[in-house]
Amino acid sequence: MNKFHNRVKGRLYRKGCSGFTQADYDDAAIAVTVFNPNDPTEEELKKGVEHLSNKFWEKQKRLKEEEEERQRKYMDSAFRERKVIECAVAIELTLKEKGIYVPYSELVSFADQVIGRTRNN
């Protein structure tokens, strides 16, 4: 490790940014054109911190978006499942009034088809 790496790492740590590899620090040094990694200027350090900080927050944003997408899919699935069950119960009650008894698994299967058709239209 060189001074650029150590100093940038310390500054990033204070900003709450971590998880960088040696390659990340080397790439940052190249990206901001550090002439002497063992004697970086204040400007080079600032640019290095900014470069890696931006990288860190972009990754955090991407991870958050991916998590939100997983949550949305889960909620869609849970909502659909609830609708299928509600539909199956409604069908069951209607059929019971007419004296027709159908196994619950068949009601759920039918309700799933009904919900699927209404969702696609």
Phi and psi restraints in degrees (range 20) as a CNS / XPLOR table:
assign (resid 1 and name C) (resid 2 and name N)
       (resid 2 and name CA) (resid 2 and name C) 1.0 -112.5 20.0 2
assign (resid 2 and name N) (resid 2 and name CA)
       (resid 2 and name C) (resid 3 and name N) 1.0 177.1 20.0 2
assign (resid 2 and name C) (resid 3 and name N)
       (resid 3 and name CA) (resid 3 and name C) 1.0 -64.3 20.0 2
assign (resid 3 and name N) (resid 3 and name CA)
       (resid 3 and name C) (resid 4 and name N) 1.0 -36.9 20.0 2
assign (resid 3 and name C) (resid 4 and name N)
       (resid 4 and name CA) (resid 4 and name C) 1.0 -57.9 20.0 2
assign (resid 4 and name N) (resid 4 and name CA)
       (resid 4 and name C) (resid 5 and name N) 1.0 -50.6 20.0 2
assign (resid 4 and name C) (resid 5 and name N)
       (resid 5 and name CA) (resid 5 and name C) 1.0 -57.8 20.0 2
assign (resid 5 and name N) (resid 5 and name CA)
       (resid 5 and name C) (resid 6 and name N) 1.0 -51.0 20.0 2
assign (resid 5 and name C) (resid 6 and name N)
       (resid 6 and name CA) (resid 6 and name C) 1.0 -62.1 20.0 2
assign (resid 6 and name N) (resid 6 and name CA)
       (resid 6 and name C) (resid 7 and name N) 1.0 -46.0 20.0 2
assign (resid 6 and name C) (resid 7 and name N)
       (resid 7 and name CA) (resid 7 and name C) 1.0 -69.9 20.0 2
assign (resid 7 and name N) (resid 7 and name CA)
       (resid 7 and name C) (resid 8 and name N) 1.0 -42.6 20.0 2
assign (resid 7 and name C) (resid 8 and name N)
       (resid 8 and name CA) (resid 8 and name C) 1.0 -64.1 20.0 2
assign (resid 8 and name N) (resid 8 and name CA)
       (resid 8 and name C) (resid 9 and name N) 1.0 -43.4 20.0 2
assign (resid 8 and name C) (resid 9 and name N)
       (resid 9 and name CA) (resid 9 and name C) 1.0 -58.9 20.0 2
assign (resid 9 and name N) (resid 9 and name CA)
       (resid 9 and name C) (resid 10 and name N) 1.0 -44.8 20.0 2
assign (resid 9 and name C) (resid 10 and name N)
       (resid 10 and name CA) (resid 10 and name C) 1.0 -62.5 20.0 2
assign (resid 10 and name N) (resid 10 and name CA)
       (resid 10 and name C) (resid 11 and name N) 1.0 -42.9 20.0 2
assign (resid 10 and name C) (resid 11 and name N)
       (resid 11 and name CA) (resid 11 and name C) 1.0 -67.1 20.0 2
assign (resid 11 and name N) (resid 11 and name CA)
       (resid 11 and name C) (resid 12 and name N) 1.0 -39.6 20.0 2
assign (resid 11 and name C) (resid 12 and name N)
       (resid 12 and name CA) (resid 12 and name C) 1.0 -66.1 20.0 2
assign (resid 12 and name N) (resid 12 and name CA)
       (resid 12 and name C) (resid 13 and name N) 1.0 -39.3 20.0 2
assign (resid 12 and name C) (resid 13 and name N)
       (resid 13 and name CA) (resid 13 and name C) 1.0 -60.1 20.0 2
assign (resid 13 and name N) (resid 13 and name CA)
       (resid 13 and name C) (resid 14 and name N) 1.0 -42.1 20.0 2
assign (resid 13 and name C) (resid 14 and name N)
       (resid 14 and name CA) (resid 14 and name C) 1.0 -65.8 20.0 2
assign (resid 14 and name N) (resid 14 and name CA)
       (resid 14 and name C) (resid 15 and name N) 1.0 -25.2 20.0 2
assign (resid 14 and name C) (resid 15 and name N)
       (resid 15 and name CA) (resid 15 and name C) 1.0 -87.9 20.0 2
assign (resid 15 and name N) (resid 15 and name CA)
       (resid 15 and name C) (resid 16 and name N) 1.0 -3.0 20.0 2
assign (resid 15 and name C) (resid 16 and name N)
       (resid 16 and name CA) (resid 16 and name C) 1.0 86.9 20.0 2
assign (resid 16 and name N) (resid 16 and name CA)
       (resid 16 and name C) (resid 17 and name N) 1.0 16.7 20.0 2
assign (resid 16 and name C) (resid 17 and name N)
       (resid 17 and name CA) (resid 17 and name C) 1.0 -106.6 20.0 2
assign (resid 17 and name N) (resid 17 and name CA)
       (resid 17 and name C) (resid 18 and name N) 1.0 126.5 20.0 2
assign (resid 17 and name C) (resid 18 and name N)
       (resid 18 and name CA) (resid 18 and name C) 1.0 -150.5 20.0 2
assign (resid 18 and name N) (resid 18 and name CA)
       (resid 18 and name C) (resid 19 and name N) 1.0 179.3 20.0 2
assign (resid 18 and name C) (resid 19 and name N)
       (resid 19 and name CA) (resid 19 and name C) 1.0 93.7 20.0 2
assign (resid 19 and name N) (resid 19 and name CA)
       (resid 19 and name C) (resid 20 and name N) 1.0 16.7 20.0 2
assign (resid 19 and name C) (resid 20 and name N)
       (resid 20 and name CA) (resid 20 and name C) 1.0 -87.0 20.0 2
assign (resid 20 and name N) (resid 20 and name CA)
       (resid 20 and name C) (resid 21 and name N) 1.0 150.3 20.0 2
assign (resid 20 and name C) (resid 21 and name N)
       (resid 21 and name CA) (resid 21 and name C) 1.0 -98.4 20.0 2
assign (resid 21 and name N) (resid 21 and name CA)
       (resid 21 and name C) (resid 22 and name N) 1.0 169.7 20.0 2
assign (resid 21 and name C) (resid 22 and name N)
       (resid 22 and name CA) (resid 22 and name C) 1.0 -57.4 20.0 2
assign (resid 22 and name N) (resid 22 and name CA)
       (resid 22 and name C) (resid 23 and name N) 1.0 -40.0 20.0 2
assign (resid 22 and name C) (resid 23 and name N)
       (resid 23 and name CA) (resid 23 and name C) 1.0 -61.6 20.0 2
assign (resid 23 and name N) (resid 23 and name CA)
       (resid 23 and name C) (resid 24 and name N) 1.0 -36.8 20.0 2
assign (resid 23 and name C) (resid 24 and name N)
       (resid 24 and name CA) (resid 24 and name C) 1.0 -61.9 20.0 2
assign (resid 24 and name N) (resid 24 and name CA)
       (resid 24 and name C) (resid 25 and name N) 1.0 -44.2 20.0 2
assign (resid 24 and name C) (resid 25 and name N)
       (resid 25 and name CA) (resid 25 and name C) 1.0 -66.4 20.0 2
assign (resid 25 and name N) (resid 25 and name CA)
       (resid 25 and name C) (resid 26 and name N) 1.0 -40.0 20.0 2
assign (resid 25 and name C) (resid 26 and name N)
       (resid 26 and name CA) (resid 26 and name C) 1.0 -63.4 20.0 2
assign (resid 26 and name N) (resid 26 and name CA)
       (resid 26 and name C) (resid 27 and name N) 1.0 -43.1 20.0 2
assign (resid 26 and name C) (resid 27 and name N)
       (resid 27 and name CA) (resid 27 and name C) 1.0 -62.9 20.0 2
assign (resid 27 and name N) (resid 27 and name CA)
       (resid 27 and name C) (resid 28 and name N) 1.0 -40.4 20.0 2
assign (resid 27 and name C) (resid 28 and name N)
       (resid 28 and name CA) (resid 28 and name C) 1.0 -63.5 20.0 2
assign (resid 28 and name N) (resid 28 and name CA)
       (resid 28 and name C) (resid 29 and name N) 1.0 -42.0 20.0 2
assign (resid 28 and name C) (resid 29 and name N)
       (resid 29 and name CA) (resid 29 and name C) 1.0 -61.7 20.0 2
assign (resid 29 and name N) (resid 29 and name CA)
       (resid 29 and name C) (resid 30 and name N) 1.0 -39.5 20.0 2
assign (resid 29 and name C) (resid 30 and name N)
       (resid 30 and name CA) (resid 30 and name C) 1.0 -69.9 20.0 2
assign (resid 30 and name N) (resid 30 and name CA)
       (resid 30 and name C) (resid 31 and name N) 1.0 -43.7 20.0 2
assign (resid 30 and name C) (resid 31 and name N)
       (resid 31 and name CA) (resid 31 and name C) 1.0 -61.4 20.0 2
assign (resid 31 and name N) (resid 31 and name CA)
       (resid 31 and name C) (resid 32 and name N) 1.0 -36.1 20.0 2
assign (resid 31 and name C) (resid 32 and name N)
       (resid 32 and name CA) (resid 32 and name C) 1.0 -100.0 20.0 2
assign (resid 32 and name N) (resid 32 and name CA)
       (resid 32 and name C) (resid 33 and name N) 1.0 11.9 20.0 2
assign (resid 32 and name C) (resid 33 and name N)
       (resid 33 and name CA) (resid 33 and name C) 1.0 47.2 20.0 2
assign (resid 33 and name N) (resid 33 and name CA)
       (resid 33 and name C) (resid 34 and name N) 1.0 68.0 20.0 2
assign (resid 33 and name C) (resid 34 and name N)
       (resid 34 and name CA) (resid 34 and name C) 1.0 -80.0 20.0 2
assign (resid 34 and name N) (resid 34 and name CA)
       (resid 34 and name C) (resid 35 and name N) 1.0 122.1 20.0 2
assign (resid 34 and name C) (resid 35 and name N)
       (resid 35 and name CA) (resid 35 and name C) 1.0 -78.9 20.0 2
assign (resid 35 and name N) (resid 35 and name CA)
       (resid 35 and name C) (resid 36 and name N) 1.0 -38.8 20.0 2
assign (resid 35 and name C) (resid 36 and name N)
       (resid 36 and name CA) (resid 36 and name C) 1.0 -135.3 20.0 2
assign (resid 36 and name N) (resid 36 and name CA)
       (resid 36 and name C) (resid 37 and name N) 1.0 99.8 20.0 2
assign (resid 36 and name C) (resid 37 and name N)
       (resid 37 and name CA) (resid 37 and name C) 1.0 -60.2 20.0 2
assign (resid 37 and name N) (resid 37 and name CA)
       (resid 37 and name C) (resid 38 and name N) 1.0 -20.9 20.0 2
assign (resid 37 and name C) (resid 38 and name N)
       (resid 38 and name CA) (resid 38 and name C) 1.0 -88.8 20.0 2
assign (resid 38 and name N) (resid 38 and name CA)
       (resid 38 and name C) (resid 39 and name N) 1.0 -4.7 20.0 2
assign (resid 38 and name C) (resid 39 and name N)
       (resid 39 and name CA) (resid 39 and name C) 1.0 -148.3 20.0 2
assign (resid 39 and name N) (resid 39 and name CA)
       (resid 39 and name C) (resid 40 and name N) 1.0 64.3 20.0 2
assign (resid 39 and name C) (resid 40 and name N)
       (resid 40 and name CA) (resid 40 and name C) 1.0 -73.0 20.0 2
assign (resid 40 and name N) (resid 40 and name CA)
       (resid 40 and name C) (resid 41 and name N) 1.0 148.8 20.0 2
assign (resid 40 and name C) (resid 41 and name N)
       (resid 41 and name CA) (resid 41 and name C) 1.0 -80.1 20.0 2
assign (resid 41 and name N) (resid 41 and name CA)
       (resid 41 and name C) (resid 42 and name N) 1.0 165.2 20.0 2
assign (resid 41 and name C) (resid 42 and name N)
       (resid 42 and name CA) (resid 42 and name C) 1.0 -61.4 20.0 2
assign (resid 42 and name N) (resid 42 and name CA)
       (resid 42 and name C) (resid 43 and name N) 1.0 -39.2 20.0 2
assign (resid 42 and name C) (resid 43 and name N)
       (resid 43 and name CA) (resid 43 and name C) 1.0 -64.3 20.0 2
assign (resid 43 and name N) (resid 43 and name CA)
       (resid 43 and name C) (resid 44 and name N) 1.0 -42.1 20.0 2
assign (resid 43 and name C) (resid 44 and name N)
       (resid 44 and name CA) (resid 44 and name C) 1.0 -64.0 20.0 2
assign (resid 44 and name N) (resid 44 and name CA)
       (resid 44 and name C) (resid 45 and name N) 1.0 -39.6 20.0 2
assign (resid 44 and name C) (resid 45 and name N)
       (resid 45 and name CA) (resid 45 and name C) 1.0 -63.8 20.0 2
assign (resid 45 and name N) (resid 45 and name CA)
       (resid 45 and name C) (resid 46 and name N) 1.0 -46.0 20.0 2
assign (resid 45 and name C) (resid 46 and name N)
       (resid 46 and name CA) (resid 46 and name C) 1.0 -59.5 20.0 2
assign (resid 46 and name N) (resid 46 and name CA)
       (resid 46 and name C) (resid 47 and name N) 1.0 -45.0 20.0 2
assign (resid 46 and name C) (resid 47 and name N)
       (resid 47 and name CA) (resid 47 and name C) 1.0 -65.6 20.0 2
assign (resid 47 and name N) (resid 47 and name CA)
       (resid 47 and name C) (resid 48 and name N) 1.0 -38.8 20.0 2
assign (resid 47 and name C) (resid 48 and name N)
       (resid 48 and name CA) (resid 48 and name C) 1.0 -63.1 20.0 2
assign (resid 48 and name N) (resid 48 and name CA)
       (resid 48 and name C) (resid 49 and name N) 1.0 -44.1 20.0 2
assign (resid 48 and name C) (resid 49 and name N)
       (resid 49 and name CA) (resid 49 and name C) 1.0 -63.1 20.0 2
assign (resid 49 and name N) (resid 49 and name CA)
       (resid 49 and name C) (resid 50 and name N) 1.0 -44.8 20.0 2
assign (resid 49 and name C) (resid 50 and name N)
       (resid 50 and name CA) (resid 50 and name C) 1.0 -62.3 20.0 2
assign (resid 50 and name N) (resid 50 and name CA)
       (resid 50 and name C) (resid 51 and name N) 1.0 -43.8 20.0 2
assign (resid 50 and name C) (resid 51 and name N)
       (resid 51 and name CA) (resid 51 and name C) 1.0 -59.8 20.0 2
assign (resid 51 and name N) (resid 51 and name CA)
       (resid 51 and name C) (resid 52 and name N) 1.0 -50.6 20.0 2
assign (resid 51 and name C) (resid 52 and name N)
       (resid 52 and name CA) (resid 52 and name C) 1.0 -73.2 20.0 2
assign (resid 52 and name N) (resid 52 and name CA)
       (resid 52 and name C) (resid 53 and name N) 1.0 -33.1 20.0 2
assign (resid 52 and name C) (resid 53 and name N)
       (resid 53 and name CA) (resid 53 and name C) 1.0 -63.4 20.0 2
assign (resid 53 and name N) (resid 53 and name CA)
       (resid 53 and name C) (resid 54 and name N) 1.0 -44.3 20.0 2
assign (resid 53 and name C) (resid 54 and name N)
       (resid 54 and name CA) (resid 54 and name C) 1.0 -60.9 20.0 2
assign (resid 54 and name N) (resid 54 and name CA)
       (resid 54 and name C) (resid 55 and name N) 1.0 -43.0 20.0 2
assign (resid 54 and name C) (resid 55 and name N)
       (resid 55 and name CA) (resid 55 and name C) 1.0 -60.5 20.0 2
assign (resid 55 and name N) (resid 55 and name CA)
       (resid 55 and name C) (resid 56 and name N) 1.0 -44.1 20.0 2
assign (resid 55 and name C) (resid 56 and name N)
       (resid 56 and name CA) (resid 56 and name C) 1.0 -61.6 20.0 2
assign (resid 56 and name N) (resid 56 and name CA)
       (resid 56 and name C) (resid 57 and name N) 1.0 -49.0 20.0 2
assign (resid 56 and name C) (resid 57 and name N)
       (resid 57 and name CA) (resid 57 and name C) 1.0 -71.2 20.0 2
assign (resid 57 and name N) (resid 57 and name CA)
       (resid 57 and name C) (resid 58 and name N) 1.0 -31.5 20.0 2
assign (resid 57 and name C) (resid 58 and name N)
       (resid 58 and name CA) (resid 58 and name C) 1.0 -63.9 20.0 2
assign (resid 58 and name N) (resid 58 and name CA)
       (resid 58 and name C) (resid 59 and name N) 1.0 -41.8 20.0 2
assign (resid 58 and name C) (resid 59 and name N)
       (resid 59 and name CA) (resid 59 and name C) 1.0 -64.9 20.0 2
assign (resid 59 and name N) (resid 59 and name CA)
       (resid 59 and name C) (resid 60 and name N) 1.0 -42.3 20.0 2
assign (resid 59 and name C) (resid 60 and name N)
       (resid 60 and name CA) (resid 60 and name C) 1.0 -61.6 20.0 2
assign (resid 60 and name N) (resid 60 and name CA)
       (resid 60 and name C) (resid 61 and name N) 1.0 -41.1 20.0 2
assign (resid 60 and name C) (resid 61 and name N)
       (resid 61 and name CA) (resid 61 and name C) 1.0 -63.3 20.0 2
assign (resid 61 and name N) (resid 61 and name CA)
       (resid 61 and name C) (resid 62 and name N) 1.0 -44.5 20.0 2
assign (resid 61 and name C) (resid 62 and name N)
       (resid 62 and name CA) (resid 62 and name C) 1.0 -62.8 20.0 2
assign (resid 62 and name N) (resid 62 and name CA)
       (resid 62 and name C) (resid 63 and name N) 1.0 -42.7 20.0 2
assign (resid 62 and name C) (resid 63 and name N)
       (resid 63 and name CA) (resid 63 and name C) 1.0 -63.5 20.0 2
assign (resid 63 and name N) (resid 63 and name CA)
       (resid 63 and name C) (resid 64 and name N) 1.0 -40.1 20.0 2
assign (resid 63 and name C) (resid 64 and name N)
       (resid 64 and name CA) (resid 64 and name C) 1.0 -64.5 20.0 2
assign (resid 64 and name N) (resid 64 and name CA)
       (resid 64 and name C) (resid 65 and name N) 1.0 -43.0 20.0 2
assign (resid 64 and name C) (resid 65 and name N)
       (resid 65 and name CA) (resid 65 and name C) 1.0 -63.3 20.0 2
assign (resid 65 and name N) (resid 65 and name CA)
       (resid 65 and name C) (resid 66 and name N) 1.0 -40.3 20.0 2
assign (resid 65 and name C) (resid 66 and name N)
       (resid 66 and name CA) (resid 66 and name C) 1.0 -64.2 20.0 2
assign (resid 66 and name N) (resid 66 and name CA)
       (resid 66 and name C) (resid 67 and name N) 1.0 -40.9 20.0 2
assign (resid 66 and name C) (resid 67 and name N)
       (resid 67 and name CA) (resid 67 and name C) 1.0 -65.6 20.0 2
assign (resid 67 and name N) (resid 67 and name CA)
       (resid 67 and name C) (resid 68 and name N) 1.0 -41.6 20.0 2
assign (resid 67 and name C) (resid 68 and name N)
       (resid 68 and name CA) (resid 68 and name C) 1.0 -62.3 20.0 2
assign (resid 68 and name N) (resid 68 and name CA)
       (resid 68 and name C) (resid 69 and name N) 1.0 -37.8 20.0 2
assign (resid 68 and name C) (resid 69 and name N)
       (resid 69 and name CA) (resid 69 and name C) 1.0 -65.7 20.0 2
assign (resid 69 and name N) (resid 69 and name CA)
       (resid 69 and name C) (resid 70 and name N) 1.0 -42.3 20.0 2
assign (resid 69 and name C) (resid 70 and name N)
       (resid 70 and name CA) (resid 70 and name C) 1.0 -61.6 20.0 2
assign (resid 70 and name N) (resid 70 and name CA)
       (resid 70 and name C) (resid 71 and name N) 1.0 -41.8 20.0 2
assign (resid 70 and name C) (resid 71 and name N)
       (resid 71 and name CA) (resid 71 and name C) 1.0 -63.5 20.0 2
assign (resid 71 and name N) (resid 71 and name CA)
       (resid 71 and name C) (resid 72 and name N) 1.0 -42.5 20.0 2
assign (resid 71 and name C) (resid 72 and name N)
       (resid 72 and name CA) (resid 72 and name C) 1.0 -62.5 20.0 2
assign (resid 72 and name N) (resid 72 and name CA)
       (resid 72 and name C) (resid 73 and name N) 1.0 -44.3 20.0 2
assign (resid 72 and name C) (resid 73 and name N)
       (resid 73 and name CA) (resid 73 and name C) 1.0 -63.6 20.0 2
assign (resid 73 and name N) (resid 73 and name CA)
       (resid 73 and name C) (resid 74 and name N) 1.0 -40.1 20.0 2
assign (resid 73 and name C) (resid 74 and name N)
       (resid 74 and name CA) (resid 74 and name C) 1.0 -63.5 20.0 2
assign (resid 74 and name N) (resid 74 and name CA)
       (resid 74 and name C) (resid 75 and name N) 1.0 -44.3 20.0 2
assign (resid 74 and name C) (resid 75 and name N)
       (resid 75 and name CA) (resid 75 and name C) 1.0 -65.6 20.0 2
assign (resid 75 and name N) (resid 75 and name CA)
       (resid 75 and name C) (resid 76 and name N) 1.0 -40.3 20.0 2
assign (resid 75 and name C) (resid 76 and name N)
       (resid 76 and name CA) (resid 76 and name C) 1.0 -60.0 20.0 2
assign (resid 76 and name N) (resid 76 and name CA)
       (resid 76 and name C) (resid 77 and name N) 1.0 -44.0 20.0 2
assign (resid 76 and name C) (resid 77 and name N)
       (resid 77 and name CA) (resid 77 and name C) 1.0 -64.2 20.0 2
assign (resid 77 and name N) (resid 77 and name CA)
       (resid 77 and name C) (resid 78 and name N) 1.0 -44.6 20.0 2
assign (resid 77 and name C) (resid 78 and name N)
       (resid 78 and name CA) (resid 78 and name C) 1.0 -65.2 20.0 2
assign (resid 78 and name N) (resid 78 and name CA)
       (resid 78 and name C) (resid 79 and name N) 1.0 -40.4 20.0 2
assign (resid 78 and name C) (resid 79 and name N)
       (resid 79 and name CA) (resid 79 and name C) 1.0 -63.5 20.0 2
assign (resid 79 and name N) (resid 79 and name CA)
       (resid 79 and name C) (resid 80 and name N) 1.0 -44.1 20.0 2
assign (resid 79 and name C) (resid 80 and name N)
       (resid 80 and name CA) (resid 80 and name C) 1.0 -63.2 20.0 2
assign (resid 80 and name N) (resid 80 and name CA)
       (resid 80 and name C) (resid 81 and name N) 1.0 -43.3 20.0 2
assign (resid 80 and name C) (resid 81 and name N)
       (resid 81 and name CA) (resid 81 and name C) 1.0 -61.3 20.0 2
assign (resid 81 and name N) (resid 81 and name CA)
       (resid 81 and name C) (resid 82 and name N) 1.0 -41.8 20.0 2
assign (resid 81 and name C) (resid 82 and name N)
       (resid 82 and name CA) (resid 82 and name C) 1.0 -62.6 20.0 2
assign (resid 82 and name N) (resid 82 and name CA)
       (resid 82 and name C) (resid 83 and name N) 1.0 -42.8 20.0 2
assign (resid 82 and name C) (resid 83 and name N)
       (resid 83 and name CA) (resid 83 and name C) 1.0 -63.3 20.0 2
assign (resid 83 and name N) (resid 83 and name CA)
       (resid 83 and name C) (resid 84 and name N) 1.0 -40.4 20.0 2
assign (resid 83 and name C) (resid 84 and name N)
       (resid 84 and name CA) (resid 84 and name C) 1.0 -62.0 20.0 2
assign (resid 84 and name N) (resid 84 and name CA)
       (resid 84 and name C) (resid 85 and name N) 1.0 -44.7 20.0 2
assign (resid 84 and name C) (resid 85 and name N)
       (resid 85 and name CA) (resid 85 and name C) 1.0 -64.7 20.0 2
assign (resid 85 and name N) (resid 85 and name CA)
       (resid 85 and name C) (resid 86 and name N) 1.0 -43.2 20.0 2
assign (resid 85 and name C) (resid 86 and name N)
       (resid 86 and name CA) (resid 86 and name C) 1.0 -60.4 20.0 2
assign (resid 86 and name N) (resid 86 and name CA)
       (resid 86 and name C) (resid 87 and name N) 1.0 -42.4 20.0 2
assign (resid 86 and name C) (resid 87 and name N)
       (resid 87 and name CA) (resid 87 and name C) 1.0 -65.6 20.0 2
assign (resid 87 and name N) (resid 87 and name CA)
       (resid 87 and name C) (resid 88 and name N) 1.0 -43.4 20.0 2
assign (resid 87 and name C) (resid 88 and name N)
       (resid 88 and name CA) (resid 88 and name C) 1.0 -60.6 20.0 2
assign (resid 88 and name N) (resid 88 and name CA)
       (resid 88 and name C) (resid 89 and name N) 1.0 -41.8 20.0 2
assign (resid 88 and name C) (resid 89 and name N)
       (resid 89 and name CA) (resid 89 and name C) 1.0 -65.7 20.0 2
assign (resid 89 and name N) (resid 89 and name CA)
       (resid 89 and name C) (resid 90 and name N) 1.0 -42.5 20.0 2
assign (resid 89 and name C) (resid 90 and name N)
       (resid 90 and name CA) (resid 90 and name C) 1.0 -62.1 20.0 2
assign (resid 90 and name N) (resid 90 and name CA)
       (resid 90 and name C) (resid 91 and name N) 1.0 -43.3 20.0 2
assign (resid 90 and name C) (resid 91 and name N)
       (resid 91 and name CA) (resid 91 and name C) 1.0 -64.0 20.0 2
assign (resid 91 and name N) (resid 91 and name CA)
       (resid 91 and name C) (resid 92 and name N) 1.0 -43.5 20.0 2
assign (resid 91 and name C) (resid 92 and name N)
       (resid 92 and name CA) (resid 92 and name C) 1.0 -59.4 20.0 2
assign (resid 92 and name N) (resid 92 and name CA)
       (resid 92 and name C) (resid 93 and name N) 1.0 -45.8 20.0 2
assign (resid 92 and name C) (resid 93 and name N)
       (resid 93 and name CA) (resid 93 and name C) 1.0 -63.4 20.0 2
assign (resid 93 and name N) (resid 93 and name CA)
       (resid 93 and name C) (resid 94 and name N) 1.0 -41.7 20.0 2
assign (resid 93 and name C) (resid 94 and name N)
       (resid 94 and name CA) (resid 94 and name C) 1.0 -62.9 20.0 2
assign (resid 94 and name N) (resid 94 and name CA)
       (resid 94 and name C) (resid 95 and name N) 1.0 -44.7 20.0 2
assign (resid 94 and name C) (resid 95 and name N)
       (resid 95 and name CA) (resid 95 and name C) 1.0 -67.7 20.0 2
assign (resid 95 and name N) (resid 95 and name CA)
       (resid 95 and name C) (resid 96 and name N) 1.0 -37.7 20.0 2
assign (resid 95 and name C) (resid 96 and name N)
       (resid 96 and name CA) (resid 96 and name C) 1.0 -62.5 20.0 2
assign (resid 96 and name N) (resid 96 and name CA)
       (resid 96 and name C) (resid 97 and name N) 1.0 -38.2 20.0 2
assign (resid 96 and name C) (resid 97 and name N)
       (resid 97 and name CA) (resid 97 and name C) 1.0 -60.2 20.0 2
assign (resid 97 and name N) (resid 97 and name CA)
       (resid 97 and name C) (resid 98 and name N) 1.0 -29.9 20.0 2
assign (resid 97 and name C) (resid 98 and name N)
       (resid 98 and name CA) (resid 98 and name C) 1.0 -95.1 20.0 2
assign (resid 98 and name N) (resid 98 and name CA)
       (resid 98 and name C) (resid 99 and name N) 1.0 4.7 20.0 2
assign (resid 98 and name C) (resid 99 and name N)
       (resid 99 and name CA) (resid 99 and name C) 1.0 77.8 20.0 2
assign (resid 99 and name N) (resid 99 and name CA)
       (resid 99 and name C) (resid 100 and name N) 1.0 19.6 20.0 2
assign (resid 99 and name C) (resid 100 and name N)
       (resid 100 and name CA) (resid 100 and name C) 1.0 -105.1 20.0 2
assign (resid 100 and name N) (resid 100 and name CA)
       (resid 100 and name C) (resid 101 and name N) 1.0 130.0 20.0 2
assign (resid 100 and name C) (resid 101 and name N)
       (resid 101 and name CA) (resid 101 and name C) 1.0 -116.2 20.0 2
assign (resid 101 and name N) (resid 101 and name CA)
       (resid 101 and name C) (resid 102 and name N) 1.0 126.9 20.0 2
assign (resid 101 and name C) (resid 102 and name N)
       (resid 102 and name CA) (resid 102 and name C) 1.0 -126.7 20.0 2
assign (resid 102 and name N) (resid 102 and name CA)
       (resid 102 and name C) (resid 103 and name N) 1.0 138.4 20.0 2
assign (resid 102 and name C) (resid 103 and name N)
       (resid 103 and name CA) (resid 103 and name C) 1.0 -56.0 20.0 2
assign (resid 103 and name N) (resid 103 and name CA)
       (resid 103 and name C) (resid 104 and name N) 1.0 143.7 20.0 2
assign (resid 103 and name C) (resid 104 and name N)
       (resid 104 and name CA) (resid 104 and name C) 1.0 -59.3 20.0 2
assign (resid 104 and name N) (resid 104 and name CA)
       (resid 104 and name C) (resid 105 and name N) 1.0 -38.2 20.0 2
assign (resid 104 and name C) (resid 105 and name N)
       (resid 105 and name CA) (resid 105 and name C) 1.0 -61.0 20.0 2
assign (resid 105 and name N) (resid 105 and name CA)
       (resid 105 and name C) (resid 106 and name N) 1.0 -36.6 20.0 2
assign (resid 105 and name C) (resid 106 and name N)
       (resid 106 and name CA) (resid 106 and name C) 1.0 -71.0 20.0 2
assign (resid 106 and name N) (resid 106 and name CA)
       (resid 106 and name C) (resid 107 and name N) 1.0 -36.2 20.0 2
assign (resid 106 and name C) (resid 107 and name N)
       (resid 107 and name CA) (resid 107 and name C) 1.0 -62.5 20.0 2
assign (resid 107 and name N) (resid 107 and name CA)
       (resid 107 and name C) (resid 108 and name N) 1.0 -43.8 20.0 2
assign (resid 107 and name C) (resid 108 and name N)
       (resid 108 and name CA) (resid 108 and name C) 1.0 -64.5 20.0 2
assign (resid 108 and name N) (resid 108 and name CA)
       (resid 108 and name C) (resid 109 and name N) 1.0 -42.4 20.0 2
assign (resid 108 and name C) (resid 109 and name N)
       (resid 109 and name CA) (resid 109 and name C) 1.0 -60.4 20.0 2
assign (resid 109 and name N) (resid 109 and name CA)
       (resid 109 and name C) (resid 110 and name N) 1.0 -45.7 20.0 2
assign (resid 109 and name C) (resid 110 and name N)
       (resid 110 and name CA) (resid 110 and name C) 1.0 -64.2 20.0 2
assign (resid 110 and name N) (resid 110 and name CA)
       (resid 110 and name C) (resid 111 and name N) 1.0 -45.6 20.0 2
assign (resid 110 and name C) (resid 111 and name N)
       (resid 111 and name CA) (resid 111 and name C) 1.0 -60.8 20.0 2
assign (resid 111 and name N) (resid 111 and name CA)
       (resid 111 and name C) (resid 112 and name N) 1.0 -38.8 20.0 2
assign (resid 111 and name C) (resid 112 and name N)
       (resid 112 and name CA) (resid 112 and name C) 1.0 -61.3 20.0 2
assign (resid 112 and name N) (resid 112 and name CA)
       (resid 112 and name C) (resid 113 and name N) 1.0 -40.2 20.0 2
assign (resid 112 and name C) (resid 113 and name N)
       (resid 113 and name CA) (resid 113 and name C) 1.0 -66.4 20.0 2
assign (resid 113 and name N) (resid 113 and name CA)
       (resid 113 and name C) (resid 114 and name N) 1.0 -41.8 20.0 2
assign (resid 113 and name C) (resid 114 and name N)
       (resid 114 and name CA) (resid 114 and name C) 1.0 -62.3 20.0 2
assign (resid 114 and name N) (resid 114 and name CA)
       (resid 114 and name C) (resid 115 and name N) 1.0 -48.4 20.0 2
assign (resid 114 and name C) (resid 115 and name N)
       (resid 115 and name CA) (resid 115 and name C) 1.0 -62.9 20.0 2
assign (resid 115 and name N) (resid 115 and name CA)
       (resid 115 and name C) (resid 116 and name N) 1.0 -40.8 20.0 2
assign (resid 115 and name C) (resid 116 and name N)
       (resid 116 and name CA) (resid 116 and name C) 1.0 -60.4 20.0 2
assign (resid 116 and name N) (resid 116 and name CA)
       (resid 116 and name C) (resid 117 and name N) 1.0 -41.8 20.0 2
assign (resid 116 and name C) (resid 117 and name N)
       (resid 117 and name CA) (resid 117 and name C) 1.0 -68.3 20.0 2
assign (resid 117 and name N) (resid 117 and name CA)
       (resid 117 and name C) (resid 118 and name N) 1.0 -42.1 20.0 2
assign (resid 117 and name C) (resid 118 and name N)
       (resid 118 and name CA) (resid 118 and name C) 1.0 -69.2 20.0 2
assign (resid 118 and name N) (resid 118 and name CA)
       (resid 118 and name C) (resid 119 and name N) 1.0 -31.0 20.0 2
assign (resid 118 and name C) (resid 119 and name N)
       (resid 119 and name CA) (resid 119 and name C) 1.0 -73.7 20.0 2
assign (resid 119 and name N) (resid 119 and name CA)
       (resid 119 and name C) (resid 120 and name N) 1.0 -34.4 20.0 2
assign (resid 119 and name C) (resid 120 and name N)
       (resid 120 and name CA) (resid 120 and name C) 1.0 -78.1 20.0 2
assign (resid 120 and name N) (resid 120 and name CA)
       (resid 120 and name C) (resid 121 and name N) 1.0 -16.0 20.0 2
